[in-house]
């Protein structure tokens, strides 16, 4: 089968669907191929990123598509981290100085279905159970395996939105041009469930992202609207302790009893879920190029997959779509110019968040246990309240300021981090800090935002 050339998107996940909606609303015919089944037919597969953290950048992108209200109705607000010590003691750490800023837990399946419905209403041609198996650049044709057989579809252009393991990026016809590196983390993850009470209520505070930091590994839990939590264990693949060492029910029970006794007690199906759910792979993808002239472009995780420890993988991909749509409205479908401009505007920012995401893993599983870290956080909040137009923590710039690019947040954050370490070097409590001097120093080093 062939067809007249049109924009073809490989990948019908969150990124591909939102981009398809923008293309269709611009007036372009677009077809989306996805290897998975239509998500409206059932729930997502257990053990694979059931819920996600939606922050300001993602919200801005969804708002630009007119979907913010529909999707926010599916979320649960989290206003900070709840840190769980081995003793069982809990300590809440708010995300912002005023305690009002939040990130939002949302179930992947519900978000995806909302985007599918929006695409169908707009007239997007969605084809599920359709796996890309190759590309013929000379003929500008993508080969798609469907239940009815393999079809050949002409593209103009081809957009790879098919995730970290992108077939488009890895296809032998394009691999050398994209120059991708894939750096796998030596840690994996496994998802578990904390069910609601018999009355349908949460067993933990529903307005916090719960973290059990244990230096070399950690457990987190995000709330779902149904009263349960999705818990995720992050652990080395090959270490002591590591996934490779947890080979029996007794091993799993002993590991949780030693490191996460209070959390383990909240997971009644711990052994069964641990055995059944797969170990997820995490890594960072960087590409030397995101596009090949006006023929092919990568977007989202296909171009710049990151580890999940800053909650920005989805948000960065959604922001890609917003930037791409704005350029389409400005430049029009001059694909060569649009793709080049898109890569130029986005790549330094996605490189920055890739680095910050790796750094945040160390913070979440280890640094948050340090008293010095909490002192620096207290000083940062005091400066944020005193100088709201100058001092905003790097975390807040990333999560809550969609008007500040990732690279700019990284650069400003580095300046602020050095300042905080200097201010707190000889201090034990907030009372030991010369706040007047701290404010003067912050004004000298930080231009107004």
N, C-alpha and C positions, 0 to 999 in steps of 0.2 A: 504494500500500500504506500502511496506517496500522496503528498498534498501540496498546495501552493505554500511557498515559504512564508513563515510567520514567526514571531517570537515563541521559542520553545523553552520551557523551564523544566529542568530535571530536578525533582525533589518537591514533594507536596507537603512538607512539614510547615512549621510556623513561618519560616522565612519565605519559602516559595509561594505560599498562599497569600501573604501580605503583599509581596511584590506583584504577583499576578493581578491582585485587585487593583493596584495602582495602574498597571499597564492597561487593563481593561477600561478603567475609568478615564484614562487618557484618550481612549478611542482605538486602541490597538487590539486586534485579535490575538489571543494567547492560548496556548495549550500547555497543561501541566501534567507531567507523568510522575507517578509515585509508585514505588515497588510494593508498598503496603496496601492493606485493604482500606476501604472507605471507613474512616473513623466513626461515622454515624451508625455503623453496623454493630458496634460493641465497644467495650472498654479497652484501654491500653494494656499492653503486656506487663505483668507484675515484674518488679525488679529493675525496670528501666526508666529512671528519671520521671517518677510519677508526678511530682510537683516541682514548681520552679519559683524563683524569686523575681517579681516584677518591680522594677525601680523607675525612676523619673524618665530615663531615656526611652525605655520601652513604652511607658505611658504616653510620652510625647509622640512616638511613632504611631501608636494605635489611635491617638486622638486625631492625628493628621488624616487618618483613614475613616474617621467618624465612628470608631468602635470603642472608645474609652469607657463610656457609660455601661455598655453591654458587658464588657469584660471585667470592669471593676466590681460589678455586682457579684462576680464569682470569687472574689478574693477575700483573704483575711489579713488585716493589717498587723504588722510586727514592728513595734516601736523600739526594739533593742534586743540585745543578746541576754539570755539567761544562762549564766555559767554554773555548771554543776561540778562541784569538787568531789573527789573520791569519798569524802566523809558523808556526802549527802547534802552539805550546805549549798544553798543557791544564792547567787549574787547577780542582780540585774544591772546591766550596763546599757544605758540609753544610747540611741544613735546620734542624737543631736543635743545641743546645750539646753534647748527649751523642751525637749522630750516629745515634740510634736511630729517630727519627721519619721516616716515609716517606709518600710519596703513591704511588699504584698505577696503572700503565698497564694499560688494559683495552680490548680491541677492542669497538667499538660493536655489531657484529653478534652476537657471542657473548652480550653482556649482554642485548641485545634478545630473542634466542631464549630465554634463560633465563626472562625475564619472560613471554614468550608461553606457554611451557610451564607456568609457575605459574598463569597466568590460565586456561588450558584445563583444568588439573587442578581449579581451583576452580569451573569452570562458567561463566566469563565468556563472554558472547556477543561474539566477535570477528569483525568483517567487514572484510576487506582488499579492495583494489581498489574502494574505496567513497569517493568524493570529495564532501565537502560543497560544495554550490554555492549555498546560500542558506538564509535563515531567515525564517519568518513568525511574528513574536512574538504576534500576536493569536490565532493558532491554536495557539501553542506547538508549532510543527512545524519540523523541520529537513529540508531537501531534499537528498537524497543520490543522486549519479550512480553507478550500478553497471553491471557488464557486461550485466545484464539490463534496464537502463533506469533511469529516475529513480524513486526511492521517497520517500514522505513519511512521516516518523517523528515521532510525538508525544514530547515530552520533558518531564520533570519531575524535576530541572532539566536545563539544557544546560550542559555544562562544556567550555570551549575549552582543549584541551591540544595545540593544533596548531601550536606553534612561533612563531618570530619573525615569520613572515609570516601569522599566524593569520587564516583566513577568518572565524572567528567575530568576532574583534575588528574586522576591517575591513568586515564586512557593513554595508551602509547602514542597516539597521534598528537597529544598535547603536553605530556609530562615534562619534556625537556624545556618547553617554552615557559611553563609556569615556575619551574625551578623550586618545587616545594620541598621543605624539610618537615618531617614528622617526628617529634620528640616525645616518646611515651614516658609518662611518669612511672616510677617503680612502685607506686601505690595504686591500689584499685579500690572499688567501693561495692558495697552490697546493701540493698534496700530491705528494710524490715518495717513492721507495722506496730504502732501503739494504738489499740482500738479505743473507741469511746467507752464511757461507763455504761452500765445497764440502762441508765436514763438518757443516754445519747449525748452526754456532756464530755468535755475535755478532761483528761487526767493531768494535764500540765497547763500552765498559763498559755492561753491561745494567742496572746498578743506579743509573743517573744519568739525569737529563733533560739532554740535550745542547743547548747553546746556542752559536751562533756570532753574537755581538753585533757589529753593524757600524754603530752610531749611528742611521742613518736607516732601517735595515732589519735583519732577522735571519733566521736559519735555526734551527729546533729539530728534535730527533729524539727520539721516544719508542720504547722497546723493545716488541716483540711476543713472545709466548711461543714463536713458531716460529723465533726466531733472527734475524729481520729487524727493521728499524726503519722507522717511518713518519716521514719528514722533511717539514717544512712550512716553506715560504718565505713570510715576511711582508714585503710590499713595497708602496710607494705605487703607486696605479693610474696616475696621470698625473704623472710627474716624471722627472728624470734622476738616478739610474736609477729606472725604474718599469716596470710590466708593459707599458705602452703602447709602450715603447721596445724591448722584447725581441720583435721580430717575425720573426726568422729564426733558424735553427739556429746560425749564426755568432754572432749577438747573445747567445744563451743561453750558448754555450760561453765567449765572451769575458767575460761577466758573472761566471760562476762561477770562471773562471781568475783574475780580478782580485780577487774578494771572498771566495770560498769554495773555494780550490784543493784543500784536503785533503778537504773534504766532497764536492766534485764528483767526485773520484776514486773515491768509494765508491758512486756512483750510476751504474751502467753504462748504464741506460736513460734517462739524464737528458734528452736531446733529445726522445726519443719521448714520455716522460711529460709533459714540460713542454708539448709541443704538444697532447697528448690530454686531459690533466686540466683541468677548468674552473678559473677564478679564483673563489674563494669570496668571498662578501660578508660583511662584519662590521658590526655596529652595535649601538646601545643603544635599547631600547624602554622607555618609561616611560608609565604610564597614570594619569590623575587618579582613576579608579575602576577596581576590578577586578571589580565585580559590579553587576548590576541587580536590586535587591531580592532575592527568592528565586528568580528565574527563570534567571539566567545568571551564570556566574563564569568568570574566566580563571585559569589556573594555569601555572607554569613560564615558559618563554620567551614564551608568548602574552601574559603580563602584564608580564614584566620581562627581556627578552633583554639579554644583556651581551656585551661582547667577550671573547675567550677567554684573556686574558693573565694571569688569576689562577687558571685551572683550576677555576673555580667555577660555570660555567653549569649543567652537569649536577648538581653537588652542591647548588646552591641550589634547583633544581627538585625534586630528590629530597627535600630538606628541606621544601619546600612540602607534599609528599605526607604526610610524617610529621606535620607540624603539622595538616594538614587531617584526617587520620585520628584524631589525638588529640582534636580538637574534635568530630568526629562521635561518638566514644565518650562524650564529656562532655555534649554538647548534644543529640545525636540529629539526625535529619533535619529539623530546623527550619531550612530552607535560608536564609531571610532572616537569621536571627540568626547562623547558622554562617558565611555568606559575609562578613557585616560584621565579625565577630570575626576571621576569617581574614585579611582585608585589613588590619585594624587591627594585628594582631600581626606581620605579615610585611612590610608595605610599606616601613617605614623601614629595615629590614635589607637588603632587596633594592636600595633606592636607594643604600645605602652601598656594597654590593659592586660596583654598577655604576661608581661613581666610583673605587673602589680598583682595579678591573680596568683602567681606562684609565690610571691612574697606573703600574700595574705594567708596562705596555708600554714606557714610557720607561725604567723600571729595567732590564728584561730586554735591551733592544736597545742601551742606552747606559750607564746609570749603573754597571752591574756592571763596566765597564772601568776605573772610577776607583779609584785607590789609597785615596782618602778614604772611599769607600763600603766597601771591605774593612776599613778600620780601624774604622769605626762598627760593622760587623758583628761584628768581634772583641770590641769593648767590650760590645756587646749580649749576646753569648754568655757573656762573663765575668759580667755582671750576672745573666743568666738562671741561671747555676750558683750564684751567691751568694744570689740572692733568687728561688727558683723559685715562691714563692707570690705574688710581686708583679710581677716583670719577665719578661714573655713577649713576644717580638717580635710585631709586628702580623701578619707572615706566618704565624707559628705559631698565633696566635689564630684566624686565618681557616682555616687548613688542618687543624689538629690538635685544636682545642677546639670540639667541637660543642655544648658547654654555654655558650658565649659567643656572643651574637648578633653579626652583622656590624657593626651600628651601634656596638655597644659596643667591638668590636675596633678600629674606625676611630677612635673617640674616644680610646681608651687609646693606640693607636698614635701618634696625633698628639702626645700628651704625651711619649711615649718618644722620638720622633724629635727633638723640640726639645731634650730632655735630651742626646741623643747628639751633636747638632751643637754644643751648648755644651761638652761634655766634650772633643770632638775638635778644637775650633777652632784650637788652637795646638799640636797634637800631630802627630807623624809616625809613631810606632810605639806599640804597646800599653804599652811601658815608660814612655812619657811621660805616661800617664794616672794620676792619683791615684785608685786604685780605692777606697780607704777613703772619700774624699770623694764618689766616684761612688755608692757604696752608700748613703751618708747622704742624698744628694740624691734618689736613687730612692725611698727609704723616705718622704721628705717629700712627694713628688709623687704616689706611687702607693699607693692603698689595696690591701689584700690581695685577691686574686681570690676 
